[in-house]
Amino acid sequence: MTRIVFTAMPASGHVNPSAPLVRELIHRGFDVEFYATEQFRPLAESLGAEFRAYPEDTISSAVIAKATIEGGSTKVVQRLLESTPTLLEFLQSQLHEDPPDAVMFDSNALWGRMLATSLDRPAISLMTTMFVGSATLRALRARELLSAVRESVTAVPGTLRARRRLLRGVDPGLLPASPVFPTRGELTLFPIPEWMQAPDPRRDASCHFVGPSIEAAARTEESDPDLEAVLSGADPLVVVSLGTLHAGGQDFFRSCIEAFAPLPANVLLAVGVSTDPAVLGQAPSNIIVRRVIPQLEALRHAAVFVTHGGMNSVLEALHFGVPMVVIPQQVEQLLIGLTVADRGAGCVLRPHLSRRGIPTGQLSAAVESLLHEPSYTACARSLAATLHEGGGAETAADHVERLLGTDSRQSRTAR
């Protein structure tokens, strides 16, 4: 049996898109060992994978979220570099005597790429977003660019120190060619539609855009009677979430409550694990506030999605044909939001990029526009039809089999 080790980036927006491919490989007879934090054990085991926990105090969703708030992507890179020596040593100790046939890794999990090189095994990168190059900074306005520089500059010295420590602590020959992030492999799989990727010189024959495979069954979020009542109600539903890594801030959520209270719609507001719903006070009768929500089930019933514009969230909304108000927190999300808006499936509100608040009138006007103008929903539904043209997890597994030289016809008989 062909054995693959998968090293995850322990954040929901990275792990969830990997789940369909892991499941598909297991269905084809592969043995998959899934390395992540304990948070993702239930998901990994539900896929049929053999779960292996990362050492504690290395990298986690909480660490990534805190770094995102403190210094954006630069601070996240620092934390990834700091964790890499420990994780690489751990993985080598686990797998040196009995190496797998291949190593699959999230494109941010540098330790997975280095593991593949150290074991001399095929390297398969799973890139859950698009290539973002320096040219994309042109999409930022002057105030937004200044804010991004201010946010990241404090993290630059720490990131450089982490890189120097990494170079001193490991064999430099194990490091991929610069730029280190995103980390590519001999095969690089993008679970996104090809039309979302702008031209980029890093794209070559090893890159394959297979599109997403949305699996509600792979999720573990819980619902409750109040949520179920809203999801099954007759009134339009507006879902608000800035994802698992961005705090959003109490001021933003209070603005949402004020802006959406008069709407002739129900509103489901996900504030994240770092915000206590109680601090927002008593919400109006049409607004339900939760730390986390069953996002796929909510989007299945939604009329509008207010989102930070993370790739995973955007693709899930498009899967259900839901138009979006995109409120990006960083440049990558701005690019994703502009792509959605250019195709008529939503609009972009940019104040958070320069760390300004969004006026309640602007919030309510954007949502009302999407609720009352049917062209937004029509465009979102049109894009939904394109998401799966790349073949999804099945095509991704085909590419893996070709790389490893396994016989697809024989493996599929094991289903």
Phi, psi and omega in degrees: 000131179289132186244127180239135171260130176246124177252117188267156162271113191283072174215140187304320181293346176258318183289316184303316179293341180279338188301314181299322179292318177301315179299317182296318178297319178295320177299330181274003175101004176284150171260117184246125172259123191251107180264123179196188175275163183304333179308327187258009177303310181303319179296311182301316182290329177293336178279346184095008179278160174267111186280140174227129185272137169295153173300147177292159177064032173247275179226145182202170177302320181295318179297316181294318180297316180297318179295321179300318180291320186283324186205022176062208186295330179297317178292324177297316178302318177303312181295323178295316179296320180295327183277339189300312181302316181295315182292321179296314178299318179299312182295320178297320179294328180284328195239355185298317184281336180224072186290151178284175176281336179200159175240124175251139186212150169295146184295346174266351182271076183305325181299329178290318178296318180292326176298314180302318180294317182294329180268356183057051180238154178304140183249124181240117181262136174248108184256108190275005173217190184266167170296133175237115182255176181297333180296338182291344177298340178295342178286346182274140171282166187303314181294322179293318179296317179299318179296318179296319179295315179300320183293319187272337188297327179291337181270346185298312180302317179296323179294318178295320177297318180297322179294318179296318178297321179297315181296327178284332189265348181228166174293117181303336179293345179278343182284138175290166179297151178291145358285145183295320181247138355287146184275121181262169178230185172297333172231128179237118185253132178247111176278049178225157178289148185297329184292346179278348181265119174288160176307137183209133183294343180282346181284126179218194186292345179278351184264131181226122180264101187263347182081167184279159168234105186273121183234102177294328184294340183277355184270156183237009180293147181259152176251185177205168185302320180296318177297315181300322180295320179292317182294330181263003182285167182274338182286152175303148182244128173252123179255132181236123177203133175258021175084183185269346185257343184251127184291329181080308177096144181299325180298319179296315182293325175295322177297321178298315181298316179293319184289324189261352179304320181279354185294143172279057184203157170274148183232129177249113188250112178262114188262354179088163187290341183273356181243128176276119180307333183296331183289346179274355179082188181286120180279151175301164187296337182268004183237127175249130181249128178222153174295308178229156180226159171284089194298317181297317180293322178295316181293331177302330183253358190282150171261329179215144177239122173263116192220158175286345179091019172298145186304315183298314180296318181296316180293324177295319178295315180295326178305323180262008177068037184257122176289158190229143161261110184264125179242083187292146177255345181207170192296322179302318180290329174298315180298318178297315180297318179295324177297317178296315181294320179299333180264011171082010186259016179167192178219166183238130172249121193258357187305327183295337179294335175250021176057039174251155176284161178257122178303142182300325179296324178291320178298309183294322180296320180296314181293317180298323178300316180289328178291324190258346179257105187294344182296329179297314179294321179299318179292320178297319179291326177295318178293328179304324182291342182267346189298327190254014180293337180280354175098349174061214186297326180296314179293321177301317179294325175301316179297320178297316180297319179296319179298319185269352179072025177275157183269106183301319184295320179291317183294327183287341177290346179280353182293000000 
